[in-house]
Amino acid sequence: MAAMSTCLDCLSTVKSNVVGGADIHCKLYTNQRSHGYLLGLHPYVPKIKIPYHLASLQNFRNTKLCLHWKRIPERNSYNLTSGRRAISISNKVETDVLASIVEGRDEHEKYMQSWKEELKRKDGSESLNTKECDEDFVQTLIDRRCVDNIRMLVVDAVQNAKAGHPGLPLGMAEVGYVLYRHVMRYNPNNAKWFNRDRFVLSAGHGCLLQYVCLHLAGFQSVEVEDLKQLCKLGGRTPGHPENEITAGIEVTTGPLGQGVANAVGFALAERHLAARFNKPDAVIIDHRTFCIMGDGCAMEGISNEAASLAAHWKLNKLTLIYDDNHNTIDGDTSLAFSEDISGRFRALGWNTVTVDNIHESMESFHKALVSAFNETERPTFIKYLQILLNQVKTLIGKLSKKEGTSKAHHGIFDDEDMKQMRQKVKWEDREPFHVIPMAYQELQKQAKYGERLEEEWNSMLEIYKQKYPIEAKEFKTFLQGGLPSDWESALPRFSKSDPVDATRGYSEKCLNGIAKVIPGLIGGSADLASSNKVYLKEFEDFKQPESPWGRNIHYGVREHAMAGISNGIALHCSGLIPFAATFLVFSDYMKNSMRLSALSHAGVVYILTHDSIGLGEDGPTHQPIEHLAGLRAVPNLLVLRPGDGNETAGAYKVAIGRRKGPSVIALSRQKLAANLAGTTIEGVEKGGYVISDNSDKDEPELILIGTGSELCLCEAAAENLRNEGRKVRVVSLVCWELFDEQPQTYRDAILPPSVEKRLSVEAGSPLGWREYVGSKGLIQAVREFGASGAYLDVFKKMGFTEENVTELAKSLL
């Protein structure tokens, strides 16, 4: 005889269909506005309707199982389900549960009544007083009113700061609201929850939209006072979003297009880790990435490079939302931009969706997201349409009299404009920075949902640990930053008797050595892996669907996107340690991304080979001159130029261990003259140190300072001078930044102020060397472009020979 139980969704008594001792009936997601009847138990015609709470749809994984979505009242105070099966309970418990439901409904009615009073303020509709008023309709009005509140907070913040960019936040307020209220999975009380959805604002000037949404959603990093401090020195709401300042901001954006590449990095990281750790019965990595881009982002080349790779890699959990407002600072985009962006993304291999006027109906955005969640192979590109003056676009600066024009992009509003905007949304008698109390409650429902999701994830992680202890141990390493204890012991050490090689050759040995013990080391080259020598020989390529667990990434000839994607991988904060490789001269292509690595504290390792005129035959187009100086000028970027095998190992120890900032390892193409006896891994960590000195306890007569392949020339010249009875010290200044961080006493011990006869030798620009050689020292550098020829001939032409360095040193004595 079949048992009877109560379905906690619809409160009906049903016969049990026992599967594993539990009943399958309805699916309840507590504290949400939608639920679905699962396949096979209700006589409804299978039909997927638009779910109001799209985070629920994500949890179904297979949206074909979602049938007959419908609305139910809010129920905030209980958690009554387990998995997809309603729980059979005793009559007493049923009575308690039903009482709780009634109480919850009473609270809900009070909440809705408060909203109806607020909605009447704007629309004056008496129909909202009727009990029969359709709750879907009321919720639509609530959503619109919350969007009004977002827009007015944006206006108030800009007026108060007398600065800022209100255009995008006003035009995309509906998008921000839907994402933070109905879609994304996050926990404001733990902004770094591992399995959260990620949001990237590539059009970083629109940061007020994100700040306001973070505030309403309950992030303590953005209080009302922070909105009042927009663009103020020391505030938590800078003029463009910065991940190191504001919790809830995933990446620092501003330079247009960068965020698109960052978002691709996030999606790649999720797919890679999911392939490595997820099990059929234990899914611990499953989240999405959402990114808003604008017309400027679409014009910047990095967005196209990154989008091409996202489609090639089949990153289906990436959703790109295009603010097509047809405006740039100089005027309408028709001045310089007329291509079909949706057509471009379709050609790249994206799922493209066109959204009708979102300002009038947010349901169109819901439909677009359903398409994105149903997609199993392609990333999704969503573009907004609105007919305005025979143009198709979203409305930049909506509400303002500057609406739809480039004047809305930035700047404040005049008094008349402010008055009219307040009148349009019935906000006349409200103080600046007013928030409807129920608006907090509305957005924080999603936050409470995120808290429960994190609790469920933690429970799943405990189950995972029990079932898969080996994988769980490795995953723990990722959660703790990606570096296992004693990883440095995998670095090779070299002796003077070892065969000489180029530093790129030593780098290959170091990289492959540590890859065996650092599970999160992942990266690749911009079509130069064999030249840069960065291929991880014991690991597969990252490919979809064949091997998404692979740790070798092929970027093709896309240096800029490579760097931006690497930033995303690093800032995914999942223990992955990305490296990106190309020739040093091509760092120009990715300089802006490298700068953002430093600003964002992203621990990317840039492996830049062919680091001087020593690359020879390729000539001046490929021979870097000013590049080391330019990179050294970037704050928080370490530039390491090792001089032999041990210094290369030391460079890797520094760069890999430095998880709060990027590093450049500059490496030679040509073989070195020798492995030097005095170089050490430990010395590199100081940035500069003595590798040889024959002056005993006395001060040297002369100090030769070198880096990279020229360090050998310094040592050879020193030996020549020592043979003549001179007291000479050789210093390796492998990393200026690290050396400058040392105490003054250490720096004076290495470069004694009393020793003014100094010679620096580096095959690059002389800029910056005067600080280390002093006013009486000499700088052997390159002051013109290089030349095509055998590298020894080019070195000779430019004065980088043992004989010339010796003569220059003698001239100081």
C-alpha positions in Angstrom: 0.0 0.0 0.0 1.4 3.4 -1.0 2.2 5.8 1.8 0.7 9.3 1.9 2.6 12.5 2.4 2.2 16.2 2.0 3.9 18.1 -0.8 5.3 21.2 0.8 5.0 23.1 -2.5 1.4 22.9 -3.2 0.2 21.6 0.2 -1.7 18.7 -1.4 -1.8 15.1 -0.1 -0.4 12.7 -2.7 0.5 9.1 -3.0 4.2 8.3 -2.7 6.2 7.0 -5.6 9.0 5.8 -3.5 12.4 6.2 -5.0 15.2 5.7 -2.5 12.8 6.1 0.4 11.6 9.6 -0.5 8.8 11.1 -2.5 9.1 12.9 -5.8 6.5 15.6 -6.2 7.3 19.3 -6.4 10.5 21.2 -6.2 10.7 24.0 -3.7 13.5 26.5 -3.5 12.8 28.4 -0.3 13.0 32.2 -0.2 12.4 32.3 -4.0 9.6 33.4 -6.2 9.4 30.4 -8.5 9.3 26.7 -8.5 9.0 23.9 -11.1 7.1 20.7 -11.3 9.4 17.9 -12.3 8.9 15.6 -15.2 6.5 12.6 -14.9 4.2 13.4 -12.0 1.9 16.1 -13.2 -0.4 16.0 -16.2 0.8 19.4 -17.6 1.9 19.7 -21.1 5.7 20.0 -21.1 6.5 23.6 -21.6 9.4 25.7 -20.3 8.2 29.1 -19.2 10.4 32.0 -18.1 11.5 31.5 -14.5 11.3 34.6 -12.4 14.3 33.5 -10.3 17.0 32.6 -12.8 19.4 31.4 -10.2 17.0 28.5 -9.7 17.3 27.6 -13.3 21.0 27.4 -13.0 20.6 24.9 -10.2 18.5 22.6 -12.4 21.6 22.2 -14.7 19.4 20.6 -17.4 16.7 23.2 -18.1 14.6 20.6 -20.1 13.5 19.3 -16.7 11.9 22.6 -15.7 8.2 22.4 -16.5 5.3 24.7 -15.8 7.1 27.5 -13.8 4.7 29.4 -11.6 4.8 32.0 -8.9 4.5 31.3 -5.2 4.5 33.6 -2.1 7.7 34.4 -0.3 8.5 31.9 2.5 11.5 33.1 4.4 11.5 31.1 7.6 11.9 27.5 6.8 13.8 25.0 4.8 11.7 22.0 4.1 13.2 20.1 1.2 16.0 17.7 0.5 17.3 17.4 -3.1 14.4 17.1 -5.6 12.1 15.0 -3.3 9.6 16.3 -0.8 10.1 14.9 2.7 7.4 12.6 4.2 6.6 13.9 7.7 4.3 13.1 10.6 0.9 14.8 11.2 2.3 16.8 14.1 5.2 18.1 12.1 2.8 18.8 9.2 0.7 20.9 11.6 3.8 22.9 12.7 4.9 23.3 9.2 1.6 24.6 8.0 1.5 27.1 10.9 4.9 28.3 9.8 3.7 28.7 6.3 0.7 30.7 7.4 2.9 32.9 9.5 5.3 33.4 6.6 2.4 34.3 4.4 1.1 36.9 6.9 4.6 38.5 6.9 4.6 38.3 3.1 1.2 40.1 2.9 2.5 42.9 5.1 5.6 43.2 2.9 3.5 43.3 -0.2 1.2 45.9 1.3 4.2 48.2 2.0 5.2 47.8 -1.6 1.7 48.6 -2.9 1.8 51.8 -0.9 5.1 52.7 -2.5 3.9 51.8 -6.0 0.8 53.9 -5.6 3.1 56.8 -4.9 4.4 56.5 -8.4 1.5 55.2 -10.5 -1.5 56.1 -8.2 -3.2 52.9 -9.2 -6.1 51.9 -6.9 -6.2 48.4 -8.5 -3.2 47.5 -6.4 -5.5 47.5 -3.3 -7.4 44.4 -4.5 -6.5 41.1 -3.1 -6.9 39.5 -6.5 -4.2 41.7 -8.0 -1.8 39.3 -9.9 1.4 38.9 -8.0 3.4 38.7 -11.2 2.1 42.1 -12.2 3.0 43.5 -8.7 6.5 42.0 -8.8 7.0 43.6 -12.2 6.1 47.0 -10.7 8.4 46.3 -7.7 11.3 45.6 -10.0 10.7 48.8 -11.9 10.5 50.8 -8.7 13.8 49.3 -7.5 15.4 50.3 -10.8 14.1 53.8 -10.2 15.8 53.8 -6.8 19.1 52.6 -8.4 18.9 55.5 -10.9 18.3 58.1 -8.3 21.2 56.8 -6.2 23.4 57.2 -9.3 22.2 60.7 -9.9 22.7 61.7 -6.2 26.2 60.2 -6.1 27.3 62.1 -9.2 25.8 65.4 -8.0 27.4 65.0 -4.6 30.8 64.2 -6.0 30.5 66.7 -8.9 32.2 64.0 -10.9 31.6 60.6 -12.3 30.1 58.8 -15.3 26.3 58.4 -14.9 25.5 57.5 -18.5 25.9 53.8 -18.4 24.5 53.3 -14.9 21.3 55.1 -15.9 21.0 53.3 -19.1 21.8 49.8 -17.8 20.1 50.0 -14.4 17.7 47.2 -15.4 20.5 44.9 -16.3 22.4 45.4 -13.0 19.2 45.0 -11.0 18.2 41.7 -12.7 21.7 40.2 -12.3 22.0 41.1 -8.6 18.4 40.5 -7.7 17.4 37.5 -9.8 20.3 35.8 -11.4 23.8 35.8 -9.8 24.8 33.5 -7.0 26.9 35.3 -4.4 27.2 35.9 -0.6 27.8 39.4 0.5 29.0 38.1 3.9 31.7 36.2 2.1 32.6 38.1 -1.1 35.3 35.5 -1.9 33.1 32.4 -1.7 34.8 30.1 -4.1 31.8 28.9 -6.1 30.2 32.4 -6.6 29.2 33.7 -9.9 31.6 36.4 -11.2 30.6 39.8 -12.6 33.0 42.0 -14.6 32.2 45.5 -15.7 34.5 45.9 -18.7 33.0 49.4 -19.3 34.5 50.4 -15.9 33.4 54.0 -16.1 30.0 52.7 -15.3 31.1 51.6 -11.9 28.3 53.5 -10.0 25.9 50.8 -11.3 27.9 48.1 -9.6 28.5 50.2 -6.4 24.8 50.8 -6.0 23.9 47.2 -6.6 26.6 46.0 -4.1 25.2 48.4 -1.6 21.5 47.3 -2.0 22.6 43.7 -2.0 24.2 44.0 1.4 27.9 44.2 0.8 29.4 46.1 3.7 32.1 47.4 1.4 29.7 49.9 -0.1 27.6 51.8 2.5 25.6 54.9 1.8 28.5 56.9 3.1 30.7 55.2 0.5 28.3 56.3 -2.3 28.7 59.9 -0.9 32.5 59.5 -1.2 32.5 58.7 -4.9 35.8 59.6 -6.5 37.1 61.0 -3.2 40.6 60.4 -2.0 40.8 57.4 0.3 37.2 56.3 -0.4 36.0 52.8 -1.3 34.2 54.0 -4.4 36.9 55.2 -6.9 36.2 56.6 -10.3 36.7 53.2 -11.9 36.3 49.9 -10.0 39.4 48.5 -8.2 39.4 45.0 -6.8 41.9 45.9 -4.1 39.7 48.6 -2.7 36.1 47.4 -2.8 35.0 43.9 -1.8 32.6 42.6 -4.4 34.7 44.0 -7.3 36.4 41.1 -9.0 38.8 42.9 -11.3 40.1 46.4 -11.8 38.7 47.8 -15.1 38.8 51.2 -16.9 40.8 50.8 -20.0 38.1 49.6 -22.4 38.0 46.0 -23.5 40.2 44.7 -20.7 37.3 43.3 -18.7 36.2 41.2 -21.6 39.5 39.4 -21.6 39.4 39.1 -17.8 35.9 37.5 -18.0 37.3 35.0 -20.5 40.0 34.2 -18.0 37.4 33.6 -15.3 35.4 31.3 -17.6 38.5 29.4 -18.6 39.5 28.9 -14.9 36.1 27.6 -14.1 36.0 25.1 -16.9 39.6 23.9 -16.3 39.0 23.3 -12.6 35.6 21.7 -13.1 37.2 19.2 -15.5 39.9 18.4 -13.0 37.8 18.1 -9.8 34.1 17.5 -10.5 32.7 14.0 -10.1 29.3 12.7 -11.3 28.1 12.5 -7.7 30.0 15.5 -6.3 30.0 18.8 -8.2 32.1 21.4 -6.4 32.9 23.8 -9.2 30.0 25.2 -11.1 29.6 28.9 -11.6 29.1 31.5 -14.4 30.7 34.7 -15.5 28.7 37.8 -16.6 30.3 40.8 -18.2 29.0 44.1 -19.4 30.8 45.7 -22.3 30.2 49.0 -24.2 30.8 50.4 -27.6 34.3 51.4 -26.7 35.1 47.9 -25.6 33.8 46.6 -28.9 36.1 48.9 -30.7 39.3 47.9 -28.8 41.1 45.0 -30.4 41.6 43.1 -27.1 37.9 42.3 -26.9 37.9 40.7 -30.3 41.0 38.7 -29.5 39.5 37.5 -26.3 36.1 36.8 -27.8 37.7 34.7 -30.5 39.4 32.5 -28.0 36.3 32.2 -25.8 34.4 30.8 -28.8 37.3 28.6 -29.8 37.5 27.2 -26.3 33.7 26.7 -26.1 33.3 28.6 -22.8 29.5 28.3 -22.6 29.3 29.6 -19.0 30.4 33.1 -20.2 27.7 35.7 -20.9 28.7 39.0 -22.5 26.1 41.8 -22.2 26.5 44.6 -24.7 25.5 48.2 -23.9 24.9 49.3 -27.4 24.0 52.9 -26.7 25.7 54.2 -29.9 27.6 56.9 -28.1 31.2 57.7 -27.4 32.8 60.8 -25.9 33.2 62.5 -29.3 29.6 61.8 -30.3 27.5 59.2 -32.0 29.4 56.0 -32.8 28.5 56.5 -36.5 31.5 58.8 -36.5 33.9 55.8 -36.6 31.9 52.6 -36.0 29.4 51.0 -38.3 29.9 47.3 -38.2 27.4 44.6 -37.2 28.6 43.6 -33.7 26.2 40.7 -33.4 27.3 39.5 -36.8 30.9 39.7 -35.7 30.3 37.6 -32.6 28.2 35.1 -34.6 31.2 34.7 -37.0 33.5 34.1 -34.1 31.2 31.3 -32.9 29.1 32.9 -30.2 25.4 32.3 -29.4 24.0 35.7 -30.1 20.7 37.0 -28.6 18.9 40.2 -29.3 16.9 41.7 -26.5 13.9 44.0 -27.1 13.4 47.2 -25.2 14.6 46.3 -21.7 13.5 49.7 -20.3 9.9 48.6 -20.9 10.2 44.9 -20.2 12.8 43.1 -18.2 11.3 39.8 -19.2 13.2 40.1 -22.5 16.5 39.9 -20.6 15.2 36.9 -18.7 14.5 35.1 -22.0 18.0 36.0 -23.2 19.5 34.5 -20.1 17.5 31.3 -20.5 19.1 31.0 -23.9 22.5 31.5 -22.3 21.8 28.8 -19.7 20.6 26.3 -22.2 23.7 26.7 -24.3 26.2 23.8 -23.9 29.0 24.8 -26.3 29.1 28.5 -27.1 29.5 31.6 -25.0 26.5 34.0 -25.2 26.5 37.5 -26.5 23.4 39.6 -25.5 22.7 42.9 -27.3 20.0 45.3 -26.3 17.7 47.0 -28.8 15.5 50.1 -28.5 14.0 52.1 -31.3 14.8 55.7 -30.8 14.9 58.3 -33.7 15.2 55.4 -36.2 18.3 54.1 -34.4 18.7 50.9 -32.5 20.3 51.3 -29.1 20.0 51.3 -25.4 19.5 54.7 -23.7 22.6 56.2 -22.2 21.7 58.6 -19.4 18.0 57.5 -19.2 15.7 59.9 -17.3 18.0 62.9 -18.0 17.4 65.5 -20.7 20.8 64.4 -22.0 19.3 60.9 -22.5 20.5 59.2 -25.6 23.4 61.6 -26.3 27.2 61.5 -25.7 26.7 64.4 -23.2 25.3 61.8 -20.8 28.5 59.8 -20.6 30.0 61.9 -17.8 29.5 64.9 -15.8 26.8 66.3 -13.5 23.2 67.5 -14.2 21.9 71.0 -14.0 19.1 72.0 -11.5 16.3 71.8 -14.1 17.4 68.4 -15.2 17.5 67.2 -11.6 14.0 68.5 -11.0 12.6 66.8 -14.1 14.2 63.5 -13.3 12.8 63.5 -9.7 9.4 64.4 -11.1 9.5 61.5 -13.6 9.9 58.9 -10.9 7.9 60.7 -8.1 11.0 61.4 -6.0 10.4 65.1 -5.4 10.1 65.2 -1.6 12.9 62.7 -0.9 16.3 63.5 0.5 19.4 62.6 -1.6 20.6 59.0 -1.2 17.1 57.8 -0.1 16.6 54.1 -0.3 13.1 52.5 -0.2 13.3 50.2 2.8 11.7 47.3 0.9 14.3 47.7 -1.9 17.0 46.5 0.6 14.8 43.5 1.4 14.2 42.8 -2.2 17.8 42.6 -3.3 19.0 40.9 -0.1 16.7 38.0 -0.8 19.2 37.0 -3.4 22.0 37.5 -0.8 20.2 35.2 1.7 19.8 32.6 -1.1 23.6 32.9 -1.7 24.3 32.2 2.0 22.3 29.0 1.8 24.1 28.0 -1.5 27.4 28.5 0.2 26.3 26.3 3.2 25.2 23.7 0.7 28.5 24.0 -1.1 30.4 23.5 2.1 28.4 20.4 2.9 29.1 19.1 -0.6 32.8 19.8 -0.1 32.7 17.6 3.1 31.1 14.8 1.2 33.7 15.3 -1.6 36.5 15.0 1.0 35.2 11.7 2.2 34.6 10.2 -1.2 37.6 11.5 -3.0 40.4 12.2 -0.4 43.2 12.5 -2.9 41.5 15.0 -5.1 40.2 16.9 -2.0 43.8 17.2 -0.7 44.9 18.8 -4.0 41.8 21.0 -4.1 42.7 22.2 -0.6 46.1 23.4 -2.0 44.2 25.5 -4.6 41.9 27.0 -1.9 45.0 27.9 0.1 46.6 29.8 -2.8 48.0 27.1 -5.0 51.5 26.7 -3.5 52.3 23.4 -1.7 54.9 23.4 1.1 58.5 23.1 0.0 57.7 23.6 -3.7 61.0 25.5 -4.1 62.9 22.2 -3.7 61.8 21.3 -7.2 63.9 24.2 -8.7 67.1 22.9 -10.3 70.5 24.2 -9.2 73.4 24.6 -11.6 77.2 24.4 -11.1 79.9 26.1 -13.1 80.7 22.8 -14.8 77.2 22.4 -16.2 76.8 22.9 -19.9 76.1 26.5 -20.7 72.7 27.4 -22.2 70.6 30.5 -22.9 68.6 31.6 -19.9 65.4 30.6 -21.8 66.8 27.1 -21.8 67.4 27.2 -18.0 63.9 28.6 -17.7 62.5 25.6 -19.5 64.1 23.3 -16.9 62.8 25.4 -14.0 59.2 25.7 -15.4 58.9 22.0 -16.1 60.4 21.1 -12.7 58.0 23.1 -10.6 55.0 22.2 -12.8 55.2 18.7 -11.3 54.7 19.9 -7.8 52.6 23.1 -8.3 49.2 21.8 -9.4 47.8 25.2 -10.3 50.6 26.3 -12.7 49.0 26.9 -16.0 49.8 29.0 -19.0 51.2 29.3 -22.5 52.5 31.5 -25.2 51.3 33.8 -28.0 52.3 31.3 -30.7 55.9 31.1 -29.5 55.9 28.2 -27.1 58.8 26.5 -28.8 60.9 29.7 -29.0 60.0 30.8 -25.4 60.5 27.2 -24.3 57.4 27.3 -22.0 55.6 24.1 -23.0 54.8 21.9 -20.0 56.0 18.5 -21.4 54.1 16.2 -19.0 50.7 17.9 -19.3 48.1 18.1 -22.0 46.8 21.1 -23.9 43.7 23.0 -22.7 41.1 22.0 -25.3 37.3 21.6 -25.4 35.9 19.1 -25.2 39.0 16.8 -25.5 41.1 17.9 -22.5 39.8 21.0 -20.6 42.0 19.7 -17.7 45.1 20.5 -19.8 47.6 23.1 -18.5 49.1 24.3 -21.7 47.2 27.2 -23.2 47.6 28.1 -26.9 46.7 31.8 -27.3 47.7 32.1 -31.0 49.1 35.5 -32.1 47.1 37.4 -29.4 49.5 38.9 -26.9 47.1 41.5 -25.6 44.3 39.0 -24.9 46.8 36.6 -23.4 47.8 39.1 -20.8 44.2 40.1 -20.0 43.0 36.5 -19.8 46.0 35.7 -17.5 44.8 38.5 -15.2 41.4 36.9 -15.1 42.9 33.5 -14.3 44.9 35.0 -11.5 42.1 37.1 -10.1 39.7 34.1 -10.2 41.4 33.6 -6.8 41.2 29.8 -7.1 44.9 28.9 -6.7 45.7 28.9 -10.4 49.1 30.5 -11.1 49.1 31.7 -14.7 52.2 32.4 -16.9 52.2 34.2 -20.2 55.1 34.1 -22.7 56.2 36.0 -25.8 59.3 38.0 -27.0 60.2 41.0 -24.8 59.8 43.4 -27.7 56.1 42.2 -28.0 55.4 43.3 -24.4 54.3 46.5 -26.1 51.3 44.7 -27.4 50.1 43.8 -23.9 51.6 46.7 -21.9 48.2 48.0 -20.7 47.2 44.5 -19.4 50.5 44.2 -17.6 50.0 47.5 -16.0 46.6 46.3 -14.8 48.2 43.2 -13.5 50.3 45.4 -11.2 47.4 47.7 -10.3 45.1 44.7 -9.6 47.8 42.7 -7.6 47.4 39.8 -10.1 50.2 37.3 -9.7 50.8 36.7 -13.4 54.3 35.5 -14.4 55.4 37.1 -17.7 58.1 35.0 -19.4 59.7 37.3 -22.0 62.5 35.9 -24.0 64.8 37.3 -26.8 65.5 40.1 -24.3 68.1 42.2 -26.1 70.1 42.9 -29.3 71.6 39.5 -28.6 68.8 37.8 -30.5 70.7 38.7 -33.6 69.4 38.1 -37.1 65.8 39.2 -36.7 67.1 42.7 -36.5 65.8 45.9 -34.9 62.1 45.2 -35.3 62.5 42.3 -32.8 65.4 43.6 -30.7 64.1 45.3 -27.5 65.9 48.5 -26.4 63.6 50.7 -24.3 61.4 47.8 -23.0 63.2 46.9 -19.8 63.2 50.6 -18.7 59.5 50.9 -19.5 58.6 47.8 -17.6 60.8 48.8 -14.6 58.8 52.1 -14.4 55.5 50.3 -13.7 54.8 50.2 -9.9 54.3 46.8 -8.3 55.8 45.0 -11.3 59.0 43.1 -10.6 61.5 42.9 -13.6 64.0 40.1 -13.1 66.8 39.6 -15.7 68.8 36.6 -14.6 72.4 36.1 -15.7 72.7 32.3 -15.6 71.0 29.0 -14.5 71.0 29.7 -10.7 69.7 33.2 -11.2 67.0 31.9 -13.5 65.9 29.4 -10.7 66.0 32.3 -8.3 63.8 34.4 -10.6 61.2 31.6 -10.6 61.4 31.4 -6.8 60.6 35.0 -6.5 57.9 35.2 -9.3 56.0 32.1 -8.4 56.1 32.9 -4.7 54.8 36.4 -5.3 51.0 36.0 -5.4 50.0 39.6 -4.9 51.7 41.1 -7.9 53.1 40.3 -11.4 56.6 39.6 -12.3 58.6 39.7 -15.6 61.4 37.2 -16.2 63.5 38.5 -19.1 65.5 35.8 -20.8 68.1 35.5 -23.5 67.8 33.8 -26.8 71.6 33.3 -27.1 73.7 31.0 -25.0 75.6 32.6 -22.2 79.4 32.7 -21.9 79.4 30.7 -18.7 77.7 29.7 -15.5 79.1 31.9 -12.8 80.5 30.6 -9.6 79.1 33.3 -7.3 75.4 33.4 -8.4 72.8 32.0 -6.0 69.0 31.6 -5.8 69.1 33.3 -2.5 70.9 36.3 -3.9 68.2 36.9 -6.4 65.7 37.4 -3.6 67.6 40.5 -2.5 67.5 42.0 -6.0 71.2 42.8 -6.0 74.2 41.1 -4.5 77.9 40.6 -4.9 78.9 37.6 -7.0 82.7 38.2 -6.8 85.1 40.5 -5.1 88.9 40.3 -4.5 89.2 43.3 -2.2 88.9 41.1 1.0 88.0 43.5 3.8 89.0 46.6 2.0 86.7 48.6 -0.3 87.0 47.8 -4.0 88.5 50.3 -6.4 85.8 49.7 -8.9 82.3 48.1 -9.0 81.0 46.5 -12.2 77.2 46.1 -12.3 75.5 43.8 -14.7 72.3 42.0 -15.5 71.3 39.1 -17.7 73.7 37.9 -20.4 76.0 40.9 -19.8 76.8 39.7 -16.3 79.3 37.3 -17.8 81.0 40.3 -19.5 81.4 42.0 -16.2 82.9 39.0 -14.6 85.3 38.4 -17.5 86.4 42.1 -17.4 86.9 41.9 -13.6 89.2 38.9 -14.0 91.3 40.9 -16.5 91.6 43.8 -14.1 92.3 41.6 -11.1 95.1 40.0 -13.1 96.6 43.5 -13.3 96.4 43.9 -9.5 93.1 45.8 -9.3 90.5 45.3 -6.6 87.2 44.8 -8.4 83.7 43.9 -7.2 81.0 42.4 -9.5 77.4 43.0 -8.6 74.4 41.3 -10.1 71.5 43.8 -10.1 69.1 41.2 -11.2 66.0 43.0 -10.0 66.0 46.8 -9.3 62.7 46.7 -7.5 63.7 44.1 -5.0 67.1 45.8 -4.4 65.4 49.1 -3.7 63.2 47.4 -1.1 66.2 46.3 1.0 67.3 48.3 4.0 69.7 51.2 3.3 72.4 49.4 5.3 72.2 46.4 2.9 72.3 48.6 -0.2 75.2 50.5 1.1 77.1 47.3 1.8 76.6 46.1 -1.8 77.2 49.5 -3.4 79.3 51.5 -0.9 78.7 55.2 -1.3 82.4 55.8 -1.0 83.2 53.8 -4.1 82.3 56.2 -6.9 84.0 54.4 -9.7 81.2 52.2 -11.1 80.3 50.8 -14.5 76.9 49.3 -15.5 76.6 46.9 -18.4 73.2 46.1 -19.9 72.2 45.7 -23.5 69.2 48.0 -23.2 68.3 51.6 -22.6 70.5 53.6 -20.2 67.4 55.1 -18.5 67.5 54.5 -14.8 71.1 53.4 -14.5 72.4 56.7 -13.2 70.8 56.0 -9.9 73.1 53.0 -9.4 76.4 54.2 -10.9 76.2 57.7 -9.5 77.3 60.9 -11.1 80.9 59.8 -11.7 80.1 56.3 -13.0 79.8 55.1 -16.6 76.8 53.4 -18.3 77.4 50.9 -21.1 74.0 50.7 -22.8 72.2 50.8 -26.2 71.2 54.3 -27.4 69.9 53.4 -30.8 68.0 50.7 -32.5 69.8 47.4 -33.1 70.8 45.8 -36.3 70.3 42.6 -38.2 73.3 40.2 -38.1 74.9 37.4 -36.1 74.5 38.2 -32.4 78.2 38.4 -31.7 78.7 40.8 -34.5 75.8 43.0 -33.2 77.2 42.9 -29.7 80.6 43.9 -31.0 79.1 46.8 -33.0 77.3 48.0 -29.9 80.3 47.6 -27.6 79.3 44.6 -25.6 82.5 42.6 -25.7 84.9 41.6 -22.9 87.6 43.8 -24.4 85.4 47.0 -24.6 84.0 46.5 -21.1 87.6 46.1 -19.8 88.7 49.3 -21.5 85.8 51.2 -20.2 86.5 50.0 -16.6 90.2 51.0 -17.0 89.2 54.5 -18.0 87.6 55.0 -14.6 90.8 53.9 -12.7 
